Amino acid sequence: QVQLVESGGGLVQPGGSLRLSCAASGFSFSMYAMSWYRQAPGKERELLATITRTSGSTNIADSVKGRFTISRDNAKNTVYLQMNSLKPEDTAVYYCNTLVRSYAYWGQGTQVTVSS
């Protein structure tokens, strides 16, 4: 079955960096686009970044453009989210996502807390 497992979250000071990873299994990873979302308390889930199956194209939300980048390693079945210049408002649970045969799959999420 499709599984997505996020890791790499934690507590970081404002201005710091984190790299999130999402390990995928149970499907042909290299054949599908992957995305990162986040959800802060009391807010809707927000799409942050999407990468095509061959990394030929990425889309980054305006709210994090210039600070976050998405990448993937198809040999490792892993997608990454590099987050730089983190701000307190980036505090949220971060999820990876893929759409396989019209069904959306989500990981369990990883908590990112930006605080001094």
C-alpha positions in Angstrom: 0.0 0.0 0.0 1.0 3.6 -0.5 3.0 5.0 2.4 4.5 8.4 2.9 6.7 9.0 6.0 7.9 12.5 6.7 10.9 13.3 8.9 13.2 16.2 9.7 10.9 18.5 11.6 11.8 20.0 15.0 12.4 23.2 16.8 14.5 25.9 15.1 15.2 29.5 15.8 14.0 32.3 13.5 16.3 32.6 10.5 17.3 29.0 10.7 17.0 26.2 8.2 15.5 22.7 8.1 15.3 20.0 5.5 12.3 17.8 5.6 12.3 14.4 3.9 9.4 12.2 2.8 10.1 8.6 2.1 7.6 7.0 -0.2 6.8 3.3 -0.8 4.1 1.1 -2.3 3.9 2.8 -5.7 6.0 3.8 -8.6 7.4 6.9 -7.1 9.2 8.2 -10.2 5.9 8.2 -12.1 4.1 10.7 -9.9 4.3 14.3 -8.9 4.8 15.0 -5.2 3.8 18.0 -3.1 4.4 19.5 0.3 1.6 21.1 2.4 1.4 22.5 5.9 -1.3 23.2 8.4 -1.0 25.6 11.3 -3.3 25.5 14.2 -6.7 26.9 13.4 -5.8 27.3 9.7 -6.6 25.4 6.5 -4.0 23.1 5.0 -1.8 25.1 2.6 -0.1 23.9 -0.6 3.6 24.9 -0.5 5.3 23.2 -3.3 4.9 20.6 -6.1 7.5 18.8 -8.2 6.9 16.9 -11.3 7.9 13.3 -11.6 11.2 14.0 -13.4 12.0 17.2 -11.4 11.6 19.1 -14.6 9.2 21.6 -13.1 8.5 22.9 -9.6 5.9 25.3 -8.3 6.3 27.2 -5.1 3.7 29.1 -3.2 4.1 32.8 -3.1 4.1 32.7 0.7 7.4 30.8 0.8 8.9 31.6 -2.6 12.6 32.4 -2.3 12.9 30.6 1.0 11.7 27.1 0.3 12.7 24.7 -2.4 11.4 21.2 -3.3 13.5 18.4 -4.8 13.4 14.7 -5.2 15.6 11.7 -5.5 13.9 9.0 -7.5 16.6 6.5 -6.8 15.8 6.9 -3.1 12.0 7.3 -3.5 12.3 10.5 -1.4 11.1 14.0 -1.8 12.6 16.9 0.1 11.6 20.4 1.3 14.5 22.7 2.0 13.4 25.5 4.3 15.6 28.6 4.8 15.1 31.9 6.6 12.4 30.3 8.8 9.9 32.6 10.5 7.6 32.0 13.5 4.7 32.0 11.1 6.2 28.9 9.4 5.3 26.9 12.5 2.9 24.1 11.4 2.7 20.4 10.7 4.2 19.7 7.4 2.8 16.9 5.1 3.8 15.3 1.9 1.2 14.3 -0.6 0.8 12.5 -3.9 -2.2 11.7 -6.1 -2.2 8.1 -7.3 -5.0 6.9 -9.6 -7.1 9.9 -8.4 -6.7 9.2 -4.7 -4.8 11.6 -2.5 -2.3 10.0 -0.1 -0.9 11.8 2.9 1.9 11.2 5.4 1.4 11.5 9.1 3.1 14.9 9.2 6.1 16.3 10.9 6.0 19.3 13.3 8.1 22.3 12.6 8.3 25.0 15.3 10.1 28.2 14.7 10.7 30.0 18.0 13.4 31.7 20.0 
